């Protein structure tokens, strides 16, 4: 069987794509002006496909592959990339697991050998599994001690109630303690399959070299169909109040359903987020921090998945100011709903977004990540000019229509954590500025 090779026309971007006979995809982007290369091996399954009793197992496997392979000990894995001045990293998200390395172009074969070894040949030894449970339980404690992490998890578990998107990527004490070699091996065998593996690379490279390296390390993997779970999440709009007297601040999370990653209105959504709370010139930052001095940290952000999304607003404030902060947030949401943004504000948001795109794509690591997102969520590759044009074409009317769609008080979810002393927000309080 032959490789299916495709040169992608994406403006000046030199993108090539090859599908191996067993289903593994290799996508590269040559960047001739740099000397580094970033390579990522991506598993197209994150924590959202875990059964409830195995919550956290994707993240656990990501840790375990670094504990030793058939060819290297844990120490040898660390030394092998350090010795060539490279960086080896991994992460687990809701929809992806990534193993990635960045090195000088001359060290690409050695670096690829290490990262492929991690993915292909983990030992999953029982004693290592038991030790790593302790490590991840400590990681969980560390995160739970962080109120921003804790309020995020409280919010997500209620906003995506009864869906895996609402469960923690790290897992829980109970699920982590329940992991054993059989569970880990079974999950690994089921999801680390050719049809679920994508390899992307960007930098000083030749596409054929990446394909040859991939065949060397992955050619013996047999083609295997895997049915992807596709239960669409349904957002909920609860009001949640958790008292924690040890905290000095009250942490506020307000969220609304937004759009999926590939939605045609995504650029208008990015603009809306930038205007609302995406930087120091945003409305939330200027009003709540600069003008009123009610919070040190206040921002909005987007979490977008293949079939759903959420726009979130976070602020940390004092108990006596919590009402004013929620009041001020609601005021800004109403303003965006009721009035089109000004031409100057729209211009600033567009330039901010354009700058972020251009600066981001100057890095080989960012381009490597950009390739995987475009392959998995869009099944095509966009040139920089296309993306910049899409930003430029967003109108004030589009931004206002999205705000009207998103900021419906009946769909707003709110979570508060801290020394609340009985403070509460009612649903009717989210319709206008009446909290004191």
N, C-alpha and C positions, 0 to 999 in steps of 0.2 A: 504494500500500500504506500502511496506517495503523500508527501506533505501538501497541504493546501496553502499556498503562499499568496499574499495579497499586498500590493503597494497601495497605501492610502493617500488619496489626494486631499490634503488639508492645508491649502495655502503653502507657506514656506516650511511648514513642519514636515520633517522627514520620518513619517510613521510607516512601519511595515508590520504585517500580521501574518503569522503562520499557525495553522492548526495541524498538530501531529496526528497520525492515524489513530492513536488511542483517545484523542479528544482534548488533550492539553493544548491550550492556546498560548502563543508566545507573541508579545507585542513590544516593539522597540521604537524609540525615537532617538535618532542621532542628533547630537548637539556638538558639531565639530569644533566649536570655539572653547570647549572646556577640556580638562584633563581627567576629570572624575567620571565615575559611572555608578549609578544606583540601580540595584536589582531587587525586585520584590517577588516573593512567591506568595500568592494569595489563595486562601481557601474561601470559596464563595458561600460560606456559612458562618454566621456568628452566633451569638447567644440566643437569638430569637427562635431558633429551631430546636432548642433544647427542651426535652420533656421536663415537667415541673420538678420531678424527683431528681433530675440531673442538672439543675440550675447551677451554672458556673463551670461546667465540665469543659467547654471550649477554652476558657481562660486557663483552666487547670492543665490541659494538654499543652497549651502554648508555653507554660512554665516547664512542663516535664520534658519537652524535647531538648532543653538546654542541660538536662541532668546527665546526659551521656547517650552516645549512639554506638552502633556496632564498630565504628571506626575511631571514635574520639571520646575521651573522658570529658567531664564538665570543665575541668581546668584547661584541657587542650582546645576545647571549643573557644573559650575566652581568649587564650593566648594566640590562636591561629589568626584571628582578625586583628588583634592589638599589634601583633608583630609586623604587620604590613601597613600600620597606620590607618586602618579603616574603622568603621563603626557598624556594629551589628545590633539589630533591634527587632522587637516584635511587639504586637499589640492585638487585642481582641476588641471588636466593637459589636454592635447588635447584629450586623449583617456580614461581617468579614473578619477573617483572621489574617494577619500579615506577618511574614518573616522577611526582613529586608536588610540589605548590606550596602554600604557606600565605601568605595575604595578608589585609588588611582587606577586608570585604565589598564596599566601593565599588570595589575594584580587580580584582574577579573577572574581568570580561571581558578585561582586558589580560593577566592572569596565565594564564588559560585559553588565550588565543591563543598565548602563548609555549610552554607545555608541549605543546599540540597540534601546534604547528609542529615541535618536536623529534621527535615520534613520526611525523608524517606526511611531513616533507620533508627528511630528512637528505641531505647531499650525498655522503658517503663518498668524498671526494677521495683519490686515490692518495697524494699527499704527506702528507696528514693521517694516513692509515692507517699509513704508515711511521713517522711521528713518534710516534704513539700506541703503537705496538709498544714503542718504547723506554721510554715512560712506564710501561706496564703491566709490563714486565720489571723496572723499578726497584721498582714496587709489590710484585711477587713476591719480589724480593730482601729488601725491607723486612720482609715477612711471614715469610719463611723464617728471618730473623734473630731472630724472636720465638719462643721455644721453646714457648709455649702454642699458637701457630698450628701450628707444626711437628708437635708431638705429636698435635694434633687431626687433621691430614692423614694422618699415619702410621697412626693408629688407624682413621680412616674408610676408608682404602684397603684395609685388611685386613678390617675388620668387614663392609663392603659389597663384598667382593671380586667382581670381574668384573661390577660394576654401576655405572652412571653416578653413583649417589649417593655412591660412594666416590671419585669423581674431583674434583679441586679446581675451585671456581667460577672462580678466576682463570685456570685453564689451566696449561700447563707451558711451559718455555722453547721446546720443540720446536713445540708447537701454536701458540703466540703468534707465533713467527717465520714460521709457514706461512700466516698470514692474508693474504689479498689482497682486492682489490675484488670480484672475482667471488664468492668464498666469502661475504663479508659481505653482498653484495646478495642472493644466493640464500637465505641463511638468514633475512635480514630479510623478504623477500617471502613466504617459506613460513610464518612464524610471526606476523608482524604483520598479521593478518587479522581481519575483523570478529567472527567467531565466537570468536576468542581474545583479544578486547579487552573489558575491563570498566572502567567509569569509576565511581568512587565519590567522594562529596563529603559533608562534614559541616560544620555551622556555620550562620552567618547567611546563608541562601540560600532561593531558591524553586526547587522541583523543575523547573518549566517552564523557568526560565531556563537550568538546566544542560542540559536536553534540547535546547533551542533552540541553545545554543552547540555541543553535540555534533553536531547535524545540520549546522550551518554548516561545521564543520571535518571531519566524517567521512562525510557523507551520500553522497559520490561513491565511497566504497570499495565495491566489489562484493562481494556475498555469496559466500562460498567455504567449502566444507566442508573440514575438516582432520581427518585420522585421527590421534587422539592415541595415542602410544606408551604402552603400559601393561604393561611388563614388571615384575612384582612382584619386589622385591629379596629375597634370602635372606640373613639374617645368618650370620656365621661367628664362631667363638670361638677365635682364635689367641692365643698368648702371644708378644709381640714385644719385643725388647730392642735398642736402638740406642745405641751408645756415641758420646758427643760430649764430648771432654775439655775443650773450651773453656767448658762450662757449669759454673757453681758449684753448681747444684741438680740433683737428679734429679726429672724430671717424670713423674708417674704418671697414667695414664688407665685406668679400669676401666669397662667398659660391658656392658650386657645388652639383649637385645631387649625392647621394650616394646609399645605399642599405637599404632594409627593415630590421626590427628587427630580423626576423627569417632566414635571408639569410645564405646560407651555407658558404659564405666568410666573415662572421661577425668578426671572430677572426683575420683574416688578416687585416680587416678594423680597428679594435681596435689597432693593432700593427702600422699600417700606421699613425693613429691619434697620438699615443704616440710618434712616431719618429718625426712627423711634428711639433706638438705644444702641446703635452700633459703633459709637466712638465718642470722643470728647466733645464734638460739636453737636451730638444728637440731642433731641428734645429732653429725654429723660435725664441725661447727665447735666445739661445746662439748667434745667428747672429744679430738679431735686437736689443735686449736689451744689452747683455753683450759685444759684439764686437763693435757695432756701437753706442750704447747709444741713440737710436732713440725713444724708448718707455719705459714706466714703465710697462705697461700691454700689453702682446701679447700672444695669445694662439690659439689653434684650439680645436674644440669640435664636437661631433656627435649628431644629433637629428635623432632618428630612430623611425618610426611608423610601423604599421602592414603591410603597402603596399608601403612605400616610405621612403626616408631618405635624409638628407642633411649634408654635412661636411662644417663647418663654421670656418673662421679665423677672429679674432678680434684684432685690435690694436688701441691704443689711442696715438696720437702724435701731434706735432706742425704743423702748416700750411706749414712752409718752409720744413719740413721733410716728408710731406705726400707722395710726389713722390718717395722719396728714400725708404720709407716703402713698398709701393705697389711694387716697383721695386724689393726689397729684398724678398718679399713674392713670387712673380712670379718666381724669381730665384730659391727659394727652391722647388717650385712645379715642375719646369723644371728638377732640379737635381734628384728628386725622380722618374720622368718619364723616364729620360735618362739613369740612372745608378742604378744598384741594390744596396741596402743598404749593408753596410759592416757587416761581421759576428759579430764584437764587438757591433755595434749599434743594430743589431737584438737581440743579447743576452741581452743587457741592457733593451730594450723595453719589451722583454718577461718576464724578472725578475720583472720589474716594474708592469706589468699587473698581473702577478701571485701574487705578494705581495698585490696588491689592492683587488683581489678576496678573498684571504685567510683572510686578516684583516677585510674585509667587512662582511664576513660570521661568524665572531666571535660575532656579535651583534644580539640579538633577533629581533630587528627592521629590520635589513638588511635581515635576513632570511625570515621574514614575507613578505617583499617586493619581495624577490627573488621568493617565491612560487607563487605569483600572476602573475609575468611576465612569469614564465615558463608555468603556466596553460593557460594563455590567448594567448601567442604568439607562444608556442611550443607544447602545449597539451601533454607534458611529462616533467619529472623531471631529471635533470642531476646531477650526483655526482660531488663532487669537483674534484676528479681525472679525470673524463671525461673532465671537463672544462680546467684543467691544461694541460692535454694531447693535447687538441685542440689548446691551445696557443703554446705549444712546437712544434707542427707539422707544424706551419706556416713557409713557406720558403721565402727567399728574392725574388724569382721569383714571388710568389703570390702577395707580397706587391707591386712590380713594376708593375705587370699587373693591379692591382687595381688603382694605381696612373695614369697609362696611360688611364684607363677608365674614371676616375674622372676628371682629370685636363686638359680637353679639353677647350682651350680659348673660343670657341664658346658657351660653356655651363656655363661659369663663370658669376655669378651675383655679382655686386659690389654696395655697398651703402656707401655714405660718408656724414657725418653730422658735421657742425661746421662753423667756420669763414673761408669759402673756398676762398674768394676773387677771384672768377673766376676760381679757379683750377678745371681741369677736367681730366678724364682718358678716352682714346679712346679704342675701342675694340682691335685694333692692338697693343696697349701698353701691353695687357695681354699675348702676345705671347712671350715676351722676355724682357730683362733688357734694356729698352730705355727711362724710365721716369727720368726726372731730376727736 
